[in-house]
Amino acid sequence: MKKHNRREFLKLTGLAMAGSVVPLSACSASEGAMVASAAATGTAVSPDYTLKVGLVGCGGRGTGAANQALSADPNVELTALGDLFPDQIERSVEQLTHRHADKINVPEERRFSGFDNYQKVIDSGVDVVLLAAPPAFRPAHLEYAVDAGVHIFCEKPVAVDAPGIRKILDAVKRSKEKDLSIVSGFCWRYHNAKRAFFGQINDGALGEIRTVYNTYLTGSLWFRDRQPDWSDQQYQLRNWLYYNWISGDHIVEQAVHSVDFMSWAMGDEMPVSVIGTGGRQVRTDARFGNIYDHFAITYEYANGAKGFHFSRQQPNCENSYKAEVFGSEGIGRALASGIEYSINGSNPWEYDGPINDMYQTQHDELFESIRNGRPVNDGELMANSTMLAIMGRMAAYTGRRVTWEDAMNSTKKLGPDHPDWDNIPDATALEVAMPGVTRFT
Ligand SMILES: NC(=O)c1ccc[n+]([C@@H]2O[C@H](COP(=O)([O-])OP(=O)(O)OC[C@H]3O[C@@H](n4cnc5c(N)ncnc54)[C@H](O)[C@@H]3O)[C@@H](O)[C@H]2O)c1
């Protein structure tokens, strides 16, 4: 039977009037089911209508995002959860129940494990889905959500390779045609002080931007010890950070935030080319899979400006998370964490406003956009910033200059097309990239 989406339903019933508030709660149960795969898109949604939220990827960030989603609007409930592993779902439900007991409506039959969990979550009739599985899965998850016509919170990064980015961009195009909201997990874009700082720069306070120096220098990350009942495949997926086909390597998985800083300062114009280096000095044990532990990348822009990116995951070293922006009229400094957001030069400026919880603001703005029928769509931004980090990794892995065009047209897929238990790559056979030997494809 054809399932009508919300838009089709409105057309059928003649309710689709610009700016109208649709009292979805007035729908009969069967009408509710018919439109359940999408709360109104491009049309305001009545505050009486309970927005149903699904979560895909019930780890630390996914559980956090669900907490924020449930806090963002008085009339939302969590109705479905999906993860590869049932224990992750149970842990997430337990944590969320502490905070939002009255908003958790997830009976056993709406807790989905296995690789097809996302399809089941989305098909269960949610209005909004939170996509927080590891990055390799995001393109398929986002594509399915867009095609189902649900609003989306999409964690960063959004892919691990260029074919994944192209899939994201195609889906983003369709999401706009459907008036869907997509709020990305590039959370720094939702931070008051950073918005004000980069707003000053984009408005010309530093004149012409010549250089952006940005860092994500941090220590070692978590590791999940092998349990006796874990298969090799399960072990790999539990420790997904360390396998580049799942995480994209740490420049893509984590340092992408700082690369995004650089892009913001450059007005989100994409560079012409990139050159870089990287490797693994302390992360040599087999348990660290095949990712690097440091990158140093130079982004080259059409006007001669350069972006210098440094990222490192090595313990007992100096940490740094910041952007310094050098323009013809002065220098701007933003610390990723901390309180310094300042501009020195012809147009001195310092941020002295309130500091918000950016994770909460993301969801406040997502749910507000759904309620008022005015979609927010971070789709291209999240694809471009992710691609910048992928491009840096490509340059470091191969040792060659990579143009934006080359990177976007790359056919290199890091993992299987449709990951499942029977095609997970053998971890011992995964190569650590070797500059000058690893070929660009
Ligand atoms: N924006 C931020 O500040 C921020 C912070 C942390 C993490 N993240 C991002 O959030 C995502 C998740 O990171 P995390 O820290 O929550 O990791 P995590 O390991 O705590 O959680 C990932 C969860 O996804 C599950 N999973 C694995 N494969 C899956 C699949 N195919 N389908 C559904 N679930 C699957 C895992 O079992 C796990 O429960 C990553 O993309 C990460 O980069 C963003």
The ligand as an SDF file (V2000), in Angstrom:
LIG
                    3D

 44 48  0  0  0  0  0  0  0  0999 V2000
   29.6510   16.8900   17.8520 N   0  0  0  0  0  0  0  0  0  0  0  0
   30.4030   16.4460   18.8190 C   0  0  0  0  0  0  0  0  0  0  0  0
   30.8990   17.1880   19.6610 O   0  0  0  0  0  0  0  0  0  0  0  0
   30.6450   14.9600   18.9280 C   0  0  0  0  0  0  0  0  0  0  0  0
   31.1660   14.4240   20.1110 C   0  0  0  0  0  0  0  0  0  0  0  0
   31.3470   13.0410   20.1900 C   0  0  0  0  0  0  0  0  0  0  0  0
   31.0640   12.2420   19.0900 C   0  0  0  0  0  0  0  0  0  0  0  0
   30.5830   12.8140   17.9530 N   0  0  0  0  0  0  0  0  0  0  0  0
   30.2650   11.9800   16.7780 C   0  0  0  0  0  0  0  0  0  0  0  0
   29.1330   11.1770   17.0960 O   0  0  0  0  0  0  0  0  0  0  0  0
   29.2380    9.9100   16.4660 C   0  0  0  0  0  0  0  0  0  0  0  0
   29.1560    8.8130   17.5310 C   0  0  0  0  0  0  0  0  0  0  0  0
   30.2290    8.9810   18.4350 O   0  0  0  0  0  0  0  0  0  0  0  0
   30.1390    8.4740   19.9630 P   0  0  0  0  0  0  0  0  0  0  0  0
   31.1690    9.2450   20.6970 O   0  0  0  0  0  0  0  0  0  0  0  0
   28.7350    8.4970   20.4230 O   0  0  0  0  0  0  0  0  0  0  0  0
   30.6350    6.9760   19.7990 O   0  0  0  0  0  0  0  0  0  0  0  0
   30.1190    5.7000   20.6280 P   0  0  0  0  0  0  0  0  0  0  0  0
   31.0450    4.5950   20.2990 O   0  0  0  0  0  0  0  0  0  0  0  0
   29.9260    6.0780   22.0540 O   0  0  0  0  0  0  0  0  0  0  0  0
   28.6890    5.4360   20.0060 O   0  0  0  0  0  0  0  0  0  0  0  0
   28.4980    4.9350   18.7130 C   0  0  0  0  0  0  0  0  0  0  0  0
   27.3230    3.9980   18.7920 C   0  0  0  0  0  0  0  0  0  0  0  0
   26.9550    3.6140   17.4720 O   0  0  0  0  0  0  0  0  0  0  0  0
   26.7130    2.2040   17.4970 C   0  0  0  0  0  0  0  0  0  0  0  0
   26.8460    1.6920   16.1450 N   0  0  0  0  0  0  0  0  0  0  0  0
   27.9300    1.1770   15.5120 C   0  0  0  0  0  0  0  0  0  0  0  0
   27.5960    0.8540   14.2600 N   0  0  0  0  0  0  0  0  0  0  0  0
   26.2910    1.1650   14.0940 C   0  0  0  0  0  0  0  0  0  0  0  0
   25.3840    1.0470   13.0170 C   0  0  0  0  0  0  0  0  0  0  0  0
   25.7550    0.5420   11.8270 N   0  0  0  0  0  0  0  0  0  0  0  0
   24.1150    1.4640   13.1990 N   0  0  0  0  0  0  0  0  0  0  0  0
   23.7120    1.9760   14.3930 C   0  0  0  0  0  0  0  0  0  0  0  0
   24.5340    2.0910   15.4530 N   0  0  0  0  0  0  0  0  0  0  0  0
   25.8120    1.6970   15.2970 C   0  0  0  0  0  0  0  0  0  0  0  0
   27.7120    1.6650   18.4970 C   0  0  0  0  0  0  0  0  0  0  0  0
   27.3780    0.3810   18.9500 O   0  0  0  0  0  0  0  0  0  0  0  0
   27.6370    2.7160   19.5800 C   0  0  0  0  0  0  0  0  0  0  0  0
   26.6040    2.4600   20.4810 O   0  0  0  0  0  0  0  0  0  0  0  0
   30.5450    9.9510   15.6920 C   0  0  0  0  0  0  0  0  0  0  0  0
   30.3280   10.3390   14.3760 O   0  0  0  0  0  0  0  0  0  0  0  0
   31.3550   11.0140   16.3980 C   0  0  0  0  0  0  0  0  0  0  0  0
   32.3000   11.6370   15.5710 O   0  0  0  0  0  0  0  0  0  0  0  0
   30.3470   14.1390   17.8600 C   0  0  0  0  0  0  0  0  0  0  0  0
  1  2  1  0
  2  3  2  0
  2  4  1  0
  4  5  1  0
  4 44  2  0
  5  6  2  0
  6  7  1  0
  7  8  2  0
  8  9  1  0
  8 44  1  0
  9 10  1  0
  9 42  1  0
 10 11  1  0
 11 12  1  0
 11 40  1  0
 12 13  1  0
 13 14  1  0
 14 15  2  0
 14 16  1  0
 14 17  1  0
 17 18  1  0
 18 19  2  0
 18 20  1  0
 18 21  1  0
 21 22  1  0
 22 23  1  0
 23 24  1  0
 23 38  1  0
 24 25  1  0
 25 26  1  0
 25 36  1  0
 26 27  1  0
 26 35  1  0
 27 28  2  0
 28 29  1  0
 29 30  1  0
 29 35  2  0
 30 31  1  0
 30 32  2  0
 32 33  1  0
 33 34  2  0
 34 35  1  0
 36 37  1  0
 36 38  1  0
 38 39  1  0
 40 41  1  0
 40 42  1  0
 42 43  1  0
M  CHG  2   8   1  16  -1
M  END
$$$$
